[in-house]
């Protein structure tokens, strides 16, 4: 089987990145991590990549005049690194159809709620405001909509009466760190069959 080459995109602290690097080093993800890219120069994810000896750089969104220019630079960096699977790990930008078509069916994202509920940038705040009793996280393929692609894995956590955004986020994050490496491993092992919205895990 062809070995997948991962390119990981982050915006911030990069704890999901860390869990993916750990799983790859332990042989649970049988793929190469070729490059880590961020849209912000201060993203802690860059330091984590450096510590792990992974090529990394920032494509500074603020230094690009347009989203087109920014995404062209991202695509060039990913193609140059030979990336076959794009992993969005806390990447806080919506990608245009141009980018999504370049890596059609080969982009994964993690979202900190049980989609299709509470998509968008403030999932925990919205969960608490709505008063639901269960939240969680979702790993999904990226399509041209927002948080709308076929779902690969989900994990649920309870929402407590005294939760704040921070306590809920921490409970969900624990599950994210388990779920994302697992979903990536299933992809790189060729065990995901996608038919329309439905993703089946092959034995
Ligand atoms: C995670 O909660 C992820 O689900 C969301 O942004 C957060 C990123 O955290 N999209 P980290 O940078 O991986 O620590």
Boltz pocket constraint, residues with backbone or C-beta under 6 A from the ligand:
constraints:
  - pocket:
      binder: B
      contacts: [[A, 10], [A, 11], [A, 12], [A, 13], [A, 14], [A, 15], [A, 16], [A, 17], [A, 89], [A, 90], [A, 91], [A, 110], [A, 111], [A, 112], [A, 173], [A, 176]]
      max_distance: 6.0
